[in-house]
Amino acid sequence: MILISSPVLTLRHFTRADLNLFTRYRQNPDVALYQSWENFTFEQAEAMFTLMKRMPFAMPDNWYQIAIGHAEFGLVGDFGLHFVDKYQVELGVTIDPAWQGKGIGKSSLKLLLNYLFEDLKKHRVYAVTDIRNQASYSLFQSANFRREGHYIKNCFIKSEWCSEYLYAILAEEWRQ
C-alpha cells in the first residue's frame, strides 16, 4: 500500500519482493556502523515483514518500517517510524549506499514530513543520531530540524559508549 508519492519516489509498505535488497544493504558494514544491528539476516527481514503485516499502521507506542521506493529502480531505503503517542513520531532512516549522496534521503524525508504533519496531523517529529554519523545529522539539518540535545555517552552499542544528538521539528516549523 502506498502512503505518499512524488513522480520519482514512493513511501509505501514493504513487500516480500523487497526483502532480499533490504537484507543486502543492511548487511553492509558501512550501513550498520552506527546502527544497533550487526550481521543482519534475511530471517530478520522476514520477521520484520511478518510483524508489519499484522500490526496496524501508526498505532501509538509501536515502531513501523516503511519502504522508500524509486519509480525506476525499486527499493532504495527505508524509514523506521516510532509512533510515540498520537502527537509525536521518532524516526530513523537508512539509505542503500548505492543511493546515498543523490538526494534520495532529503527528498524522501520531505515527503515523509509532509505526510506526518499534513495527513496524520502530528505535532512533532524527532530523530536521535550518533554524533559520528555526519550524513545522518546533516540530513536532518537540511530539512530544518533543530538540534535539541547532545547526549554524552548515553548508549552502549557494539561494546562502546556512544554519544548522540537529538533533532526535532514541529508542525508549525515545517509549514513555514
N, C-alpha and C positions, 0 to 999 in steps of 0.2 A: 504494500500500500504506500502510495506517495503522500508525503506530508506537505512538501512545498517544492517548487521547482523554478528554475530560470531556463533560458534557452539552452544552456550548456550543462548545468548541474541540477541534481535531484537529491533531496534528502528524503529517505524512504526507509521502510522496514527492511531488514536483511532477508535475503532469500537463501535457500540451500546452495544455489549456484555461486554465491559469494564466498562460501566458507573456505575453499582452497586458497584463494587470493588473500583473504583476511588472515588466515593462518600464516601464509608466506611472509607478508610484510610484518606481522607481529613477531615472527621468529628472527627478524633481522636484529642483530645486537645493537645497532645504532638506534633503532626504534625503541627497543626495550630498555635502553640505557637509563633513562630517568623514570621508568615505569615500575610498578610493583611486580610485574611478571618477569619470568625468565623461562626460556625453553617452552614457549607457547606451543600447544599441540592442536592437532585437528580435533581431537576429542574434547578439548576445552572449547573450541569454536562451536562444535555441535551442541555441547551442553548449554552454551550461551544462547544459541539459536532456539533450542527447545524451550528454555526458560522464557525467552522473549515472546514466543508464540502463545504461551499460556498466560502471560502477565498483561493485565490491562495497561494500556499506554497512559503515561502521565499520572499514574497513581502516586500520591504523596508517600514519601519515605522509601521510594524504590529507585534503583538505577535502571536505565534503559539504554540499549545500544542502537544507534541508527546509522545507516549506511550513507556515505557520500558517493553518489553515482555520477559519472560523466556520461553525457549523451552518446559519445562515440566509443569510449574506452571502458565503460563499466565501473566497477568499484575502484575508487581512488583513495578512500579513507573512511573514517568513522568518528562519530561523536558519542561519548558516554554522557548521559544526562541523568543527574540525580535530582528527582523532583522532591526537594527537601520538605516542602509543605505546599499549600495551594498558592503561595506567592513567590517562592524562591526556587531557583534551579542552579545547581552546581554543574559545571560542565568540564569535560576533558576532550581533547581532540588528538587523533592520530592520523597522519597523512602518510600514504605509501611513499617511501623515499623516491621512487621514480617521478612523483608528482610534487615533491617539495620544491619550494622556490619558484613556483609557476603561478602563484596567485590563487590556487585552489583553496588553501586554508582561509584566506581573507574573504574570498567570495562566498564560500560555504558558511563561514561564521556570520556574515551579514545576512544571508538567507535565514539561518537559524534564529538569529536575534529578532529579525522581523516576525518570524513565526511565533516565537515565545512571547514577545511583547504585544503584538497586534492580534494574533489569533487566539493564543492561550491566556492573554491578559496577565502575564506575570509581572511582578513588581521589580524584581532584582535577579540578576544573573551574575554568578561569580565563578572563579576558577582559581585553583591552587596549583602552583607550578614550582618545580625545583629551580632554585636560583641559578643553577649552572645551565639550565635549558633556555638559552637566549632566543632560540627560534620560537619557543612557546610563548614566553612573556612578550616578545616583540609582536607576535600575532595579536595578543590581547590589547597591547598598547595601540596597534594600528586600527583597532575597532573602537577606540576611545574608552576602553576600560581604564579605571584609575587604580593605582596600587594602593590598597587599603592596609596592607600589613606585610611585615617581614618577620617570619618566624625563624628563630635561631635554633638550629639542631633540634627540630621538633619531631622528626620522624626517623625511624630506624628502618632503612631499606637496603637490602643486599649487603648486610653486615657493616653498615656505616650509618652514622648520624648525618642527616641531610637537613639543609635549611630550605625554606620555601617562601615564595611571595604569594600574597592573596590579591587578586584583581577582581573588580566588580564594576557593574554598570547598572544604573536604574532605568526604568522605562522612560521617565521624562528626559533623562540624558540621551537615550537612544533617539528619541523623537526630535531632539534639537539637531 
